[in-house]
Amino acid sequence: MRIMVAYGGDSPEREVSLNSGKAVMEGLGEAGYELVDGCVERAADLLERVRAEKPDLVFIALHGGWGEDGRIQSALELMEVPYTGSGPEACTLSMDKTVSKMLFRKRDVPTPWAVEIARDGTMEGGLTMEGLREVAREPGLVVKPCCSGSTVGVTILKGPDGLEEAILLAGKYSDRVLAEAYIPGKELTVAVWGEGDETRALPIIEIRPRLAFYTYEAKYTPGSSEYLCPAPLEADIAEKVEEASVKAHRALGCSVYSRVDLRLSPEGEPFVLEVNTAPGMTGTSLVPKAGRAAGWEFPELLSRISEKSIEVDRRPQGR
């Protein structure tokens, strides 16, 4: 198989994507594939390169923006070029955190309370800024862009101070902002593999950041966080975490693989925060850690993703 690795892009997550792409190029090279370097800044450049090179598969190592929100997936489908990961609809739904939450609630996936804040400051349900300050007092708030990743533009508030500044920061990265109830407890992530009845969770990872919380720096600076995989959880709690993760993956119609981020409350209840359809593949990334715990070294994980993606029927499926 001749694989083009697509990475770079022009989103705020470009630097992460550059690292992911280089790692994927190296790993697929070790697995024996013929490779085409698809490092670009603009979507149009990537599509031109695909037309010229005619790869058998595009491995998407793009993060954020047009690389992860369904646009490049739609374009590749129109060109009838296979690509890795989920289809356009699942990518679009996963990228938009407000829409994701609506589907989570509809399909009984546990998720924290949240409210969307429009650019003019209005909120659904007639909630006022003063009401939001009360939520920030107890239990606290996580303010983040509706359509971004890698913890870009995210603020955790343990009180009302700084609420307006947090909204303005998140608004730099998205027209809409999400204010989500803070869940104290453990930070978990689960790589979910497959689709339909074959969907399963890979070993759970517990993240213990050495900083105040799992910031961009804590994610991508070696040594800034401790990762426990498999996470030291009681069997019944681990089962609930895995069940919530698989339900979230299915709720959004994801295929091949995804990464589900969760919080585990002190009472042992999991809450799904979001689903990532093009998760990081850097040296500190989480899906490779979960794959390794499942017995798949990085080149084998990339090979499995590539081979599985070729098999996917991209026609719309009822869920």
Legacy VTK file of the C-alpha trace (Angstrom):
# vtk DataFile Version 3.0
C-alpha trace
ASCII
DATASET POLYDATA
POINTS 319 float
0.000 0.000 0.000
1.229 3.480 -0.915
0.280 5.888 1.865
0.313 9.678 1.903
0.655 11.077 5.427
-1.327 14.333 5.651
-0.112 16.695 8.361
0.589 20.343 9.131
-2.450 22.446 8.269
-3.130 25.972 9.457
-5.098 25.450 12.684
-3.851 26.437 16.174
-2.844 22.765 16.499
-0.393 22.892 13.582
2.692 22.281 15.742
1.126 19.169 17.256
0.190 17.950 13.786
3.749 18.462 12.530
5.017 16.240 15.349
2.275 13.667 14.729
3.017 13.565 11.010
6.734 13.040 11.484
6.080 10.234 13.982
3.552 8.568 11.664
5.956 8.811 8.713
8.648 7.113 10.761
6.311 4.433 12.156
4.736 3.533 8.805
8.224 3.440 7.289
9.256 0.893 9.916
6.118 -1.108 9.067
7.315 -1.325 5.457
4.890 0.939 3.601
5.771 3.125 0.642
5.201 6.706 1.800
4.386 10.095 0.333
5.022 13.183 2.476
1.799 15.200 2.672
2.982 18.100 4.824
0.909 21.120 3.730
-0.528 24.324 5.116
-3.619 24.718 2.925
-6.318 22.175 2.147
-6.096 23.033 -1.552
-2.404 22.092 -1.552
-3.177 18.723 0.001
-5.859 17.945 -2.566
-3.512 18.936 -5.411
-0.867 16.609 -4.013
-3.397 13.773 -3.724
-4.399 14.256 -7.377
-0.762 14.236 -8.468
0.473 11.334 -6.325
-2.649 9.100 -6.410
-1.959 7.330 -3.079
-3.818 4.182 -2.081
-4.627 5.753 1.292
-4.301 9.127 3.031
-3.284 8.793 6.696
-4.793 11.823 8.420
-2.426 13.227 11.042
-4.032 16.672 10.886
-5.497 18.169 14.051
-8.187 20.826 14.269
-9.689 22.993 11.534
-10.368 21.546 8.095
-8.251 18.486 8.847
-10.479 17.174 11.613
-13.932 18.747 11.184
-15.072 16.647 8.223
-14.096 18.962 5.365
-11.005 17.127 4.138
-12.769 13.803 4.704
-15.649 14.968 2.474
-13.242 16.125 -0.239
-11.370 12.806 -0.215
-14.638 10.897 -0.485
-15.626 12.955 -3.530
-12.242 12.062 -5.019
-12.828 8.396 -4.069
-9.557 8.274 -2.145
-9.555 6.151 1.045
-8.407 7.809 4.273
-7.930 6.829 7.896
-10.397 7.232 10.732
-13.983 8.391 10.886
-16.127 9.759 8.083
-17.202 13.378 7.522
-20.358 13.255 9.636
-18.671 11.761 12.703
-15.767 14.221 12.385
-18.146 17.181 12.185
-20.211 16.007 15.161
-17.135 15.273 17.269
-15.470 18.613 16.568
-18.541 20.591 17.658
-18.695 20.079 21.428
-22.197 21.538 21.754
-23.631 19.160 19.167
-21.687 16.250 20.683
-23.277 16.914 24.054
-26.752 16.990 22.545
-26.165 13.544 21.066
-24.582 12.256 24.272
-27.667 13.250 26.249
-29.999 11.774 23.643
-28.144 8.460 23.669
-27.613 8.206 27.438
-23.885 8.906 27.429
-22.971 10.491 30.792
-21.604 14.000 30.253
-21.257 17.125 32.428
-23.867 19.901 32.365
-22.917 22.656 29.920
-24.270 25.787 28.263
-23.251 27.429 24.997
-22.425 31.138 25.006
-23.006 32.962 21.720
-20.744 35.787 20.570
-23.321 38.335 21.779
-23.285 36.762 25.267
-26.712 35.093 25.099
-27.167 31.617 26.542
-29.798 28.945 26.029
-32.574 28.610 28.562
-32.381 32.288 29.462
-29.363 31.736 31.697
-27.726 35.014 32.689
-24.091 35.799 33.360
-24.908 36.056 37.064
-26.391 32.557 36.955
-23.250 31.309 35.268
-21.152 32.909 38.013
-23.089 30.839 40.552
-22.184 27.665 38.677
-18.555 28.828 38.663
-18.701 29.098 42.454
-19.914 25.521 42.818
-18.828 23.118 41.354
-16.643 25.265 39.087
-16.522 25.810 35.331
-14.461 24.754 32.345
-14.684 27.400 29.619
-13.542 26.309 26.168
-14.052 26.877 22.444
-16.853 24.827 20.908
-14.692 23.743 17.987
-11.066 23.288 18.970
-8.748 20.771 20.592
-5.408 20.198 22.372
-6.722 22.269 25.312
-6.260 25.426 23.215
-8.206 28.350 24.709
-9.395 26.371 27.745
-9.723 27.870 31.252
-10.703 26.079 34.474
-12.424 28.310 37.025
-12.912 27.373 40.672
-14.856 30.588 41.278
-16.475 33.478 39.372
-13.314 35.579 39.098
-11.975 35.651 35.564
-15.150 34.374 33.886
-15.342 37.185 31.320
-11.636 36.825 30.484
-12.043 33.057 30.032
-14.954 33.595 27.623
-12.941 36.121 25.629
-9.961 33.730 25.419
-12.098 30.832 24.186
-13.822 33.181 21.741
-10.500 33.772 19.973
-10.632 30.191 18.692
-14.337 29.682 18.016
-17.441 31.777 17.308
-19.213 29.852 20.046
-17.987 29.119 23.569
-18.959 26.261 25.878
-19.115 26.632 29.658
-19.095 23.169 31.225
-19.516 22.110 34.840
-16.167 21.105 36.338
-16.042 17.490 37.508
-13.506 16.951 40.308
-11.691 13.649 40.320
-9.476 11.790 37.857
-8.546 12.603 34.264
-8.995 9.554 32.035
-8.776 8.816 28.339
-9.810 5.740 26.396
-8.827 4.731 22.876
-11.806 3.044 21.237
-11.225 0.618 18.405
-13.571 -0.557 15.654
-17.200 0.063 14.790
-20.616 -1.516 15.231
-20.700 -4.713 17.264
-16.896 -5.030 17.055
-16.255 -1.783 18.931
-14.132 -2.174 22.044
-12.069 -0.094 24.437
-8.299 -0.397 24.636
-6.687 -0.171 28.108
-7.775 2.928 30.059
-5.191 5.633 30.726
-5.182 7.797 33.848
-3.462 11.149 33.392
-1.821 12.831 36.371
-0.562 16.265 35.278
2.193 17.781 37.361
0.744 21.232 36.619
-2.604 22.556 37.882
-4.506 20.727 35.151
-3.944 19.004 31.811
-2.876 22.063 29.816
-1.350 22.224 26.338
2.087 22.259 28.005
1.201 19.296 30.206
0.118 17.342 27.125
3.111 17.981 24.900
6.068 18.635 27.210
7.817 15.360 28.091
7.781 14.746 31.851
4.958 17.231 32.540
2.407 14.492 33.190
2.378 10.965 34.571
0.438 8.322 32.615
-0.841 5.126 34.202
-1.901 2.452 31.716
-3.840 0.392 32.487
-5.362 2.876 34.940
-5.484 1.562 38.539
-9.284 1.295 38.762
-11.553 -1.247 40.396
-13.027 -3.687 37.879
-16.610 -2.403 38.146
-15.527 1.225 37.693
-13.267 0.344 34.757
-16.220 -1.420 33.137
-18.374 1.712 33.491
-15.621 3.873 31.976
-15.206 1.502 29.031
-18.972 1.317 28.481
-19.332 5.121 28.488
-16.426 5.459 26.043
-17.788 2.919 23.579
-21.262 4.499 23.779
-19.767 7.932 23.024
-17.840 6.542 20.017
-21.013 4.918 18.683
-23.235 7.922 19.462
-21.213 10.073 17.048
-20.890 7.347 14.416
-17.107 7.042 14.696
-15.221 4.327 12.855
-11.805 2.624 12.949
-10.564 4.430 16.077
-11.125 7.447 18.298
-9.992 8.795 21.643
-12.583 9.548 24.313
-11.661 11.982 27.105
-13.433 11.619 30.454
-13.481 12.754 34.063
-14.074 10.207 36.824
-15.854 11.687 39.847
-14.797 10.839 43.428
-17.939 8.653 43.554
-16.628 6.571 40.654
-18.984 7.939 37.978
-17.509 8.599 34.494
-18.404 11.746 32.539
-17.523 11.972 28.843
-16.039 15.343 27.857
-15.401 14.861 24.155
-14.406 12.465 21.379
-11.354 13.005 19.170
-11.521 11.510 15.669
-7.937 12.460 14.732
-6.078 12.148 18.032
-2.425 13.017 18.479
0.286 10.618 17.339
3.309 12.328 18.910
5.871 10.793 21.245
3.737 11.790 24.241
0.339 10.977 22.668
-2.219 8.768 24.334
-3.518 6.438 21.621
-0.008 5.001 21.029
0.292 4.447 24.798
-3.024 2.559 24.849
-2.014 0.551 21.784
1.259 -0.403 23.422
-0.633 -1.565 26.532
-2.820 -3.691 24.242
0.309 -5.300 22.785
0.617 -3.194 19.623
3.866 -1.322 19.177
3.573 1.952 17.279
4.300 0.622 13.741
1.763 -2.178 14.241
-0.874 0.274 15.545
-0.402 2.482 12.472
-0.557 -0.565 10.213
-3.783 -1.731 11.861
-5.333 1.731 11.481
-4.342 1.839 7.804
-5.553 -1.658 6.948
-8.800 -1.242 8.896
-9.521 2.098 7.204
-9.240 0.534 3.748
-11.967 -1.946 4.723
-14.474 0.672 5.933
-17.716 1.045 3.999
-18.077 4.849 3.823
-21.710 4.760 2.727
-24.069 6.397 5.288
-25.074 3.935 7.985
-28.122 4.164 10.247
-27.285 4.352 13.933
LINES 1 320
319 0 1 2 3 4 5 6 7 8 9 10 11 12 13 14 15 16 17 18 19 20 21 22 23 24 25 26 27 28 29 30 31 32 33 34 35 36 37 38 39 40 41 42 43 44 45 46 47 48 49 50 51 52 53 54 55 56 57 58 59 60 61 62 63 64 65 66 67 68 69 70 71 72 73 74 75 76 77 78 79 80 81 82 83 84 85 86 87 88 89 90 91 92 93 94 95 96 97 98 99 100 101 102 103 104 105 106 107 108 109 110 111 112 113 114 115 116 117 118 119 120 121 122 123 124 125 126 127 128 129 130 131 132 133 134 135 136 137 138 139 140 141 142 143 144 145 146 147 148 149 150 151 152 153 154 155 156 157 158 159 160 161 162 163 164 165 166 167 168 169 170 171 172 173 174 175 176 177 178 179 180 181 182 183 184 185 186 187 188 189 190 191 192 193 194 195 196 197 198 199 200 201 202 203 204 205 206 207 208 209 210 211 212 213 214 215 216 217 218 219 220 221 222 223 224 225 226 227 228 229 230 231 232 233 234 235 236 237 238 239 240 241 242 243 244 245 246 247 248 249 250 251 252 253 254 255 256 257 258 259 260 261 262 263 264 265 266 267 268 269 270 271 272 273 274 275 276 277 278 279 280 281 282 283 284 285 286 287 288 289 290 291 292 293 294 295 296 297 298 299 300 301 302 303 304 305 306 307 308 309 310 311 312 313 314 315 316 317 318
